[in-house]
Structure formats: C-alpha cells, structure tokens
Amino acid sequence: MDIEKANAETTQRMMEARPVLVGMGKAIEVIPGMRENLLLHAGPPITWGRASGPMRGAITGALIFEGKAKDEAEAQALVESGKIELEPCHHHQSVGPMAGITSPSMEVYILENKTHGNFSYSNLNEGYGKVLRYGAYSKEVLDRLRWMQEEMAPVLKKAIEMSGGIDLRALLSESLQMGDEGHNRNKAGSILFTKNLAPYIVKSTKDSELAAKILQFMGDNALTVLNPVMAACKGEAGRGSSSWPEVLLHENPLGS
C-alpha cells in the first residue's frame, strides 16, 4: 500500500473517530503490555544515557513514587542494570506530555474510540510548576502525586463512570470555537471538562471538602484536559485493538 493511499485511509479513520473518556484504572491493569518493572515514557526509545535531564528526573521521581528507588543514583543503577525497563508510551497505546512517565501503579484515563473499537490511555495532569513531567521529584511533587492517586482518582473514576463517558471530540469542537487549539491553550477545554464532570464528582463522594478540593484542583489547572485529549488523538486512527493502524506510515518519532 503506497503512502498516499495509506494517508488517505488514515485521515478518513480520524474523521470518523469518536474518542470517549470511559473510565480510569491502574496502568498495570489496563495498559497493554504494562509490567511491574516497566516505565512508559514520552518520545522515541531511549536509554538512561540518552535521556534528557527532565526525563531522568521524571524516571527518578516515578521510581521513588513506586518505592523502587530512593534517589537518582539508585534510579540510574536500576535502569542501567536492566531491572527497570524503559519503553515509549507509543508502543503501548498511551501518551504522556513533556517528559511524561507512566509507572505501573499510576491511575490512567481510558479512552475508547467508539467508531473503531480501540482504546488509548494517558496519565493525569499534575498542573503547573514543579511537576514530574518537567523532571521534578521533590516531596511536594510526590505528595501531590500520591494525593491524586489515593484521593482524587477514585472519585474521578466513579464520576466518569456515572457520567456515561465524556465525548472528547464534541468537547474539542466546542473548545476550538472558544479559542483553544487543543494542546497548549486548553483553558476553555479544561473548563468544559470540569463542568461536565462537576455534578458527578459531587455525587461520587460524601466528603464535600474532598469534592471541593478536586474541583478547585481541576478548575485552577488550565491543562486538566490536555492528557485525555492527547489520548483521544492517539486513538483516533486506530482499528480493532491496535493503537495505530498498519496503514499509518507517518508517525512523529519525537511526539509525546
């Protein structure tokens, strides 16, 4: 199949796609091929020696989060020994912004392409400032990740299920009309995302303080919707259980 025909078919599938946020789950339980000794990273295949400073920081933070390392030296030793493996998100139907790392116990969004039946996945957005995806792994960063994991994620998961799913294509269409471009300027999309989930977040927990904290966290973060939008785009050209169809000949090797 030549490139012109392949690109035409891929474009058609993307136009037909309907990516819907349908749930959340632990990475090791839902992402195809995820293993206890595996970290998924943004971009093309790398080794520790070829990883950028922020990527090394994110790897270190993820291994501390998982309880597998105490500092960068231990993280480096684990990766270089082969006890911890690194593979691109793209090889596992997943995405992660910037120096994004997904580790086995992290909660991830689950997107279903309702047209073609394939699934895609992303981690949760931490917000701005000192965050794992920028290579930070201070106590502040890890405490936020644990709060997101242990308190926010269970409520979000239940809220998404109660909502019946969030149609990301419809959300993107509306947010584009409000000035968003779907990747870097996400304020309108994140507001719409939070608005759509807000009633179900309130219904998903009896702890009003927790509901308020989650809504404020999402509302204050203009990148809240970025990760599920990226996963939606990842899955748009899929077919069956594959993340990208065989005919997709041009995949950006530097994309996250």
JOTA-V646008 format. One record per pair of residues at least 12 apart in sequence whose C-alpha atoms are under 10 Angstrom apart, sorted by the first residue. I is the first residue (numbers start at 1). GAP is how many residues later the second one is. If there is no record, write none. Layout:
BEGIN
i: <I;I>
gap: <GAP;GAP>
END
This chain:
BEGIN
i: <1;1;1;2;2;3;3;3;3;4;5;5;6;6;6;6;6;6;7;7;7;7;8;8;9;9;9;9;10;10;10;10;10;10;10;10;10;10;10;11;11;11;12;13;13;13;13;13;13;13;14;14;14;14;14;14;14;14;14;15;15;16;16;16;16;16;16;17;17;17;17;17;17;17;17;17;17;17;17;17;18;18;18;18;18;18;18;18;18;18;18;18;18;18;18;19;19;19;19;19;19;19;19;19;19;19;19;19;19;19;19;19;19;19;19;19;19;19;19;19;20;20;20;20;20;20;20;20;20;20;20;20;20;20;20;20;20;20;20;20;20;21;21;21;21;21;21;21;21;21;21;21;21;21;21;21;21;21;21;21;21;22;22;22;22;22;22;22;22;22;22;22;22;22;22;22;23;23;23;23;23;23;23;23;23;23;23;23;23;23;23;23;23;24;24;24;24;24;24;24;24;24;24;24;24;24;24;24;24;25;25;25;25;25;25;25;25;25;25;26;26;26;26;26;26;26;26;26;26;26;27;27;27;27;27;27;27;27;27;27;27;27;27;27;28;28;28;28;28;28;28;29;29;29;29;30;30;30;30;30;30;30;30;31;31;31;31;31;31;31;31;31;31;31;32;32;32;32;32;32;32;32;33;33;33;34;34;34;34;34;35;35;35;35;35;36;36;36;36;36;36;37;37;37;37;37;37;37;37;37;37;37;38;38;38;38;38;38;38;38;38;38;39;39;39;39;39;39;39;39;39;39;39;39;39;39;40;40;40;40;40;40;40;40;40;40;40;40;40;40;40;40;40;41;41;41;41;41;41;41;41;41;41;41;41;41;41;41;41;41;41;41;41;41;42;42;42;42;42;42;42;42;42;42;42;42;42;42;42;42;42;42;42;43;43;43;43;43;43;43;43;43;43;43;43;43;43;43;44;44;44;44;44;44;44;44;44;44;45;45;45;45;45;45;45;45;46;46;46;47;47;47;47;47;48;48;48;48;48;48;49;49;49;51;52;52;53;53;53;54;54;54;54;54;54;54;54;55;55;55;55;55;55;55;55;55;56;56;56;56;56;56;56;57;57;57;57;57;57;57;57;57;57;57;57;58;58;58;58;58;58;58;58;58;58;58;58;59;59;59;59;59;59;59;59;59;59;59;59;59;59;59;60;60;60;60;60;60;60;60;60;60;60;61;61;61;61;61;61;61;61;61;61;61;61;61;62;62;62;62;62;62;62;62;62;62;62;62;62;62;63;63;63;63;63;63;63;64;64;65;65;65;65;65;65;65;65;65;66;66;66;66;68;71;72;86;87;88;88;88;88;89;89;89;89;89;90;90;90;90;90;90;90;90;90;91;91;92;92;92;92;93;93;93;93;93;93;93;93;93;93;93;93;93;94;94;94;94;94;94;94;94;94;94;94;94;94;94;94;94;95;95;95;95;95;95;95;95;95;95;95;95;95;95;95;96;96;96;96;96;96;96;96;96;96;96;96;96;97;97;97;97;97;97;97;97;97;97;97;97;98;98;98;98;98;98;99;99;99;99;99;100;100;100;100;100;100;100;100;100;101;101;101;101;101;102;102;102;102;103;105;106;106;106;106;106;106;106;106;107;107;107;107;107;107;107;107;107;107;108;108;108;108;108;108;108;108;108;108;108;109;109;109;109;109;109;109;109;109;109;109;110;110;110;110;110;110;111;111;111;111;111;111;111;111;111;111;111;111;112;112;112;112;112;112;113;113;113;113;113;113;113;113;113;113;113;113;114;114;115;115;115;115;115;116;116;116;116;116;116;116;116;117;117;117;117;117;117;118;118;118;118;118;118;118;118;118;118;119;119;119;119;119;119;119;119;119;119;119;120;120;120;120;120;120;120;120;120;120;120;120;120;121;121;121;121;121;121;121;121;122;122;122;122;122;122;122;122;123;123;123;124;124;124;124;124;124;124;124;124;124;125;125;125;125;125;125;125;125;125;125;125;126;126;126;126;126;126;126;126;126;126;127;127;127;127;127;127;127;127;128;128;128;128;129;131;131;132;132;148;148;151;151;151;152;152;152;152;152;152;152;153;154;154;155;155;155;155;155;155;155;155;155;156;156;156;156;156;156;156;156;157;157;158;158;158;158;158;159;159;159;159;159;159;159;159;159;159;160;160;160;160;160;161;161;162;162;162;162;162;162;163;163;163;163;163;163;165;165;166;166;166;166;167;167;168;168;168;168;168;168;168;168;168;169;169;169;169;171;171;171;171;171;171;171;171;172;172;172;172;172;172;172;173;174;174;174;175;175;175;175;175;175;175;176;176;182;182;182;182;182;182;183;183;183;183;183;183;184;184;184;185;185;185;186;186;186;186;186;186;186;187;187;187;187;187;187;187;187;188;188;188;189;189;189;189;189;189;190;190;190;190;190;190;190;190;190;190;191;191;191;191;191;191;191;191;192;192;193;193;193;193;193;194;194;194;194;194;194;194;194;195;195;195;197;198;198;198;198;198;198;199;201;201;202;202;230;234>
gap: <245;246;248;245;247;244;245;246;247;245;242;243;239;240;241;242;243;244;240;241;242;243;239;240;228;236;238;239;226;227;228;229;234;235;236;237;238;239;240;225;226;237;225;102;103;223;224;225;226;232;99;101;102;219;220;221;222;223;224;221;222;97;98;99;100;220;221;95;96;97;98;99;100;152;215;216;218;219;220;221;93;94;95;96;97;98;99;149;150;151;152;214;215;217;218;91;92;93;94;95;96;97;98;99;100;101;146;147;148;149;150;151;209;210;212;213;214;215;216;217;90;91;92;93;94;95;99;100;144;145;146;147;148;149;150;151;208;209;211;212;215;88;89;90;91;92;98;99;100;139;140;142;143;144;145;146;147;207;208;210;211;87;88;89;90;91;97;135;138;139;140;141;142;143;144;145;85;86;87;88;89;98;133;134;135;136;137;138;139;140;141;142;143;83;84;85;86;87;97;98;99;100;129;130;132;133;134;136;137;80;81;82;83;84;85;96;128;129;132;77;78;79;80;81;82;83;84;97;123;127;13;67;75;76;77;78;79;80;81;82;83;94;95;96;74;75;76;77;78;79;80;75;76;78;79;74;77;78;79;80;89;90;91;58;61;62;63;73;77;79;88;89;90;91;59;60;61;62;87;88;89;209;58;59;60;53;58;68;69;70;49;50;68;69;70;30;48;49;67;68;69;26;31;41;42;45;46;47;48;49;66;67;41;44;45;46;47;48;49;64;65;66;20;23;24;40;45;46;47;48;49;50;62;63;64;65;19;45;46;47;48;49;50;51;52;54;55;56;60;61;62;63;64;14;17;18;45;46;47;48;49;50;53;54;55;56;57;58;59;60;61;62;92;215;13;45;46;47;48;52;53;54;55;56;57;58;59;60;91;211;212;213;214;44;45;46;47;52;53;54;55;56;57;209;210;211;212;213;43;44;45;46;47;208;209;210;211;212;41;42;43;44;45;46;208;209;40;41;42;32;33;38;39;40;27;28;29;31;32;38;27;30;31;48;47;83;46;81;82;44;45;46;78;79;80;81;82;43;44;45;46;77;78;79;80;81;16;19;20;43;78;79;80;14;15;18;42;44;75;76;77;78;79;80;81;14;41;42;43;44;73;74;75;76;77;78;79;13;16;17;20;27;40;41;42;43;44;73;74;76;77;78;12;13;14;15;16;19;41;72;75;76;77;14;40;42;70;71;72;74;75;76;77;78;80;81;13;38;39;40;41;42;43;44;70;71;73;75;80;83;12;15;16;21;40;41;74;73;78;38;40;41;72;76;77;78;80;81;37;38;39;40;16;66;65;15;14;13;14;165;168;12;13;32;33;167;30;31;144;153;154;161;163;165;166;152;153;28;29;150;151;25;26;27;28;29;138;141;142;145;148;149;150;151;14;15;16;17;25;26;27;28;29;136;137;138;140;141;149;162;25;26;27;28;132;133;134;135;136;137;138;139;140;160;161;25;26;27;28;29;37;130;131;132;134;135;159;160;25;26;27;28;36;37;86;129;130;133;158;159;34;35;36;37;157;158;33;34;35;36;157;22;23;25;31;32;33;34;35;156;21;22;31;32;34;20;21;22;31;20;44;17;18;39;40;42;43;44;47;14;15;16;17;41;42;43;46;47;50;12;13;14;15;16;17;41;45;49;119;120;12;13;14;15;44;47;48;51;118;119;122;12;13;47;118;121;122;54;55;56;57;117;118;120;121;122;123;124;125;53;55;119;120;123;124;54;55;119;120;121;122;123;124;125;126;127;130;53;122;121;122;123;124;125;119;120;121;122;123;124;125;126;118;121;122;123;124;125;117;118;119;120;121;122;123;124;125;126;112;113;115;116;117;119;120;121;122;123;124;108;110;111;112;113;114;115;116;118;121;122;123;124;106;107;109;110;111;113;114;122;104;105;106;107;108;109;110;112;104;105;108;21;24;25;29;99;100;101;102;103;104;20;23;93;96;97;98;99;100;101;102;103;15;18;19;22;91;92;95;97;98;101;17;90;91;93;94;95;96;97;92;93;94;95;12;13;14;12;13;66;69;59;60;63;49;58;59;61;62;63;65;61;50;51;45;46;47;48;49;50;55;56;59;41;42;44;45;48;49;55;58;44;47;42;43;45;46;47;37;38;39;40;41;42;43;44;45;46;36;37;40;41;44;39;43;35;37;38;39;41;42;33;34;35;36;37;38;31;32;27;30;31;62;26;65;21;25;57;60;61;62;63;64;65;60;63;64;67;17;18;19;21;22;25;54;58;14;16;17;20;21;53;57;16;14;15;18;12;13;14;15;16;17;18;12;13;41;43;44;47;48;51;40;42;43;44;46;47;38;39;42;37;38;41;35;36;37;38;39;40;43;32;33;34;35;36;37;38;39;34;35;37;33;34;35;36;37;40;28;29;30;31;32;33;34;35;36;39;27;28;29;30;31;32;33;34;27;33;25;26;31;32;35;20;21;22;23;24;25;30;31;20;23;24;18;13;14;16;17;20;21;12;13;14;12;13;26;22>
END
